[in-house]
């Protein structure tokens, strides 16, 4: 059975998670390759793509793939850091 205190904590956690989600939508993370630049949000959604040089389509495709992956990894790290704060407040192990 869930106590009133536990329910209150869960509600607070939900509220904090929604707040962090809104903050993450406003954070932009950038990765730049040789031929393109990619910006993603902290929610790991593509914000913009800029082609710097399109003279070699095969190289551009490979560069875009690498740049997208680096941008997404950066966004995952930002998201993870933000959520760790909430998890730490709730006393989950390994969260700080």
C-alpha positions as CSV (number, residue, x, y, z in Angstrom):
1,X,0.0,0.0,0.0
2,X,1.3,3.4,-0.9
3,X,1.4,6.0,1.9
4,X,0.4,9.6,1.4
5,X,4.0,10.7,1.7
6,X,5.1,8.2,-1.0
7,X,2.2,9.4,-3.3
8,X,3.2,13.0,-2.7
9,X,6.9,12.2,-3.6
10,X,5.8,10.4,-6.8
11,X,3.7,13.4,-7.8
12,X,6.7,15.7,-7.1
13,X,8.9,13.4,-9.2
14,X,6.4,13.6,-12.1
15,X,6.2,17.3,-11.9
16,X,10.1,17.6,-11.9
17,X,10.3,15.2,-14.8
18,X,7.9,17.3,-16.9
19,X,9.9,20.4,-16.0
20,X,13.2,18.8,-17.1
21,X,11.5,17.6,-20.3
22,X,10.6,21.2,-21.1
23,X,14.1,22.3,-20.3
24,X,15.6,19.7,-22.5
25,X,13.5,20.8,-25.5
26,X,15.2,24.2,-25.2
27,X,18.7,22.9,-25.0
28,X,20.5,22.6,-28.4
29,X,23.5,20.4,-28.8
30,X,25.7,20.7,-31.9
31,X,28.1,18.4,-33.8
32,X,30.1,19.4,-36.8
33,X,31.6,17.2,-39.4
34,X,33.8,18.0,-42.4
35,X,30.7,18.4,-44.7
36,X,27.8,19.1,-42.4
37,X,26.6,20.5,-39.1
38,X,23.8,19.0,-37.0
39,X,21.9,20.5,-34.1
40,X,19.7,18.4,-31.9
41,X,17.6,19.2,-28.8
42,X,18.2,17.7,-25.4
43,X,15.2,15.6,-26.2
44,X,17.2,14.0,-29.0
45,X,15.1,15.5,-31.8
46,X,16.8,17.1,-34.9
47,X,16.6,20.8,-34.7
48,X,18.6,21.7,-37.8
49,X,21.0,20.3,-40.5
50,X,23.4,22.4,-42.4
51,X,25.2,21.1,-45.4
52,X,28.7,22.8,-45.6
53,X,29.9,21.0,-48.8
54,X,27.7,18.9,-51.1
55,X,30.3,18.3,-53.9
56,X,30.7,14.6,-53.0
57,X,27.4,12.9,-52.2
58,X,28.9,9.6,-51.0
59,X,31.3,11.4,-48.6
60,X,28.4,13.7,-47.4
61,X,26.2,10.7,-46.5
62,X,29.0,9.1,-44.4
63,X,29.8,12.4,-42.8
64,X,26.1,13.0,-42.0
65,X,25.8,9.6,-40.4
66,X,28.8,10.2,-38.2
67,X,27.8,13.7,-37.3
68,X,24.2,12.7,-36.4
69,X,25.5,9.9,-34.2
70,X,27.9,12.3,-32.3
71,X,25.1,14.9,-31.8
72,X,22.7,12.2,-30.5
73,X,25.3,10.9,-28.0
74,X,25.9,14.5,-26.7
75,X,22.1,15.0,-26.3
76,X,21.8,11.6,-24.5
77,X,24.5,12.7,-22.1
78,X,22.8,16.1,-21.4
79,X,19.5,14.3,-20.8
80,X,21.1,11.7,-18.6
81,X,22.8,14.4,-16.4
82,X,19.5,16.3,-16.0
83,X,17.5,13.2,-15.1
84,X,20.2,12.0,-12.6
85,X,19.4,15.0,-10.4
86,X,15.8,14.0,-10.1
87,X,16.6,10.4,-9.5
88,X,19.1,11.3,-6.8
89,X,16.4,13.4,-5.0
90,X,14.2,10.3,-4.9
91,X,17.0,8.2,-3.4
92,X,17.5,5.9,-6.3
93,X,20.9,4.1,-6.1
94,X,23.6,5.3,-8.5
95,X,22.0,8.6,-9.0
96,X,23.6,11.7,-7.7
